[in-house]
Amino acid sequence: MLFDLPTHDTLYAALLARDPAYDGRAFVCVSSTGVFCRLTCPARKPKTENCSFFASIGECIEQGYRACKRCHPMAPAAEEDPAIAALLAALDERPDFRWSERHIAQMGFDLSTVRRSFKRQFGMTFLEMARQRRLREGFEVLSQGDKVIDAQHSASFDSPSAFRAAFARLLGCAPADLRKGGLLRADWITSPLGDLIAVSSASHLHLLEFVERKALPRELTRLRNFAKGDLGLGRYAPTDQVEAELAAFFTGQNAQFETPLAFHGTAFTKDVWHALCGIPAGETRSYSEIAKSLDRPSATRAVARANGANQIALLVPCHRVLGADGSLTGYGGGLWRKQKLIEIERQYQKGPVHDPS
C-alpha cells in the first residue's frame, strides 16, 4: 500500500544517507529536475521541499517525472523481464515516436504478456506510460505561451490532428482554444494519487479534478461557457495555495484547507457541498445522514447526485460519504483513491475542515 511508507522526514534522511534498505521500496521525485530516483542515487541531493516520495515507479511516472539516468530506477524491472528491457530501451531511443500495439507486435512481443508485465511492474501499460509523458510535456509547453505546433512536437505526436485529439480527450477542447492567461486559468498539479487539473480565477478555485476523471471535459466546457470562452492556461494565486495545502495534506502535516472556493450549482447542490465541507477529516457520513442534516430526510438520492456533481475534489470531501451499510460507493476519481484518502485521514485528529462560506 502506498501509505505504508515512512514519513517524509524519515525517507529524506534515508535519501541523504543513501540507505539501501529502501531500494526498490520507495522512490523520490524531484520537482526541481523533473526526474525520479532510487534513494541510493549518487546524484547531488535535492532540498527536502523539492522531494516527494512514492512506493512505486508507476506513481512517479503518473506524476510526469522521468527516470534518472544516473541511478536507473527502472533497471531492476528491465533486468527481470527482457521484454520490458527492450521496450524501455526503444522508448528512450525514440522518445518522439508515437507507439501503438502494432509496433509492439512488430518487435516480436505478445501484446497481452507485455501488458501484464508492465501493469505488474509499473501499474500502467507501456502505451499509457508513453502517452502520459507526451501529453504532460505538451501541456507544459502550451502553458508557457508557446505555439500549438511546438507543444505537438514536444509531446512527440506525429500529426497535429493526433495531438489535438489526445488533448481534447483530456481537457475537452482543442489546444488552440486555450491560451496563456484568461479570466480562468487551468494548470497541472501533481499529487501522490495522480495528476490533477486546477482551474482558478484571480480570487477563487473553481475546479480541482483528477486528469482521467470522465466528467472533466464536460466540467471544463461548463467553466469555459461561464467565463464566456476566456479559459486559458496558467495559474492564479488560488492554484498556488491549493498546491501547497495538498502537499501538507498528503505528507500528514495538515488537513485544513483555506483556499477560497467558487461553487457552480443549484442552491440545494451548494448546500450539500457546504455540508460535505463540515465533515471532519477522519470521519465519514452516509447520504441519508447528510440529507437529515439539511432537514431533507427524503432527499437521499438528490444528495447522492449533488455529491457526484462535485468538481472540487479533496477540498470538498465527497470521498467521506459512504453507503448506508458503510461500504465504499461511487467516486469519480476511482474507488481505490477513495479508500486511500480515507486511510490518509485516519491520522488526523477530529476537527472542522474548510467551508468557503
Sequence and secondary structure as in RCSB ss.txt:
>XXXX:A:sequence
MLFDLPTHDTLYAALLARDPAYDGRAFVCVSSTGVFCRLTCPARKPKTENCSFFASIGECIEQGYRACKRCHPMA
PAAEEDPAIAALLAALDERPDFRWSERHIAQMGFDLSTVRRSFKRQFGMTFLEMARQRRLREGFEVLSQGDKVID
AQHSASFDSPSAFRAAFARLLGCAPADLRKGGLLRADWITSPLGDLIAVSSASHLHLLEFVERKALPRELTRLRN
FAKGDLGLGRYAPTDQVEAELAAFFTGQNAQFETPLAFHGTAFTKDVWHALCGIPAGETRSYSEIAKSLDRPSAT
RAVARANGANQIALLVPCHRVLGADGSLTGYGGGLWRKQKLIEIERQYQKGPVHDPS
>XXXX:A:secstr
 GGGS  HHHHHHHHHHT GGGTTT EEEETTTTEEEETT  S    GGGEEEESSHHHHHHTT EE TTT TTH
HHHHH HHHHHHHHHHHH TT    HHHHHHTT  HHHHHHHHHHHHSS HHHHHHHHHHHHHHHHHHTT  HHH
HHHHTT SSHHHHHHHHHHHHSS GGG  B  SEEEEEE  TT  EEEEE SS EEEEEETT TTHHHHHHHHHH
HTTT EEES  HHHHHHHHHHHHHHTTS       B   S HHHHHHHHHHHTS TT  EEHHHHHHHTT TT H
HHHHHHHHT  BTTTS GGGEE TTS     TT HHHHHHHHHHHTTS S       
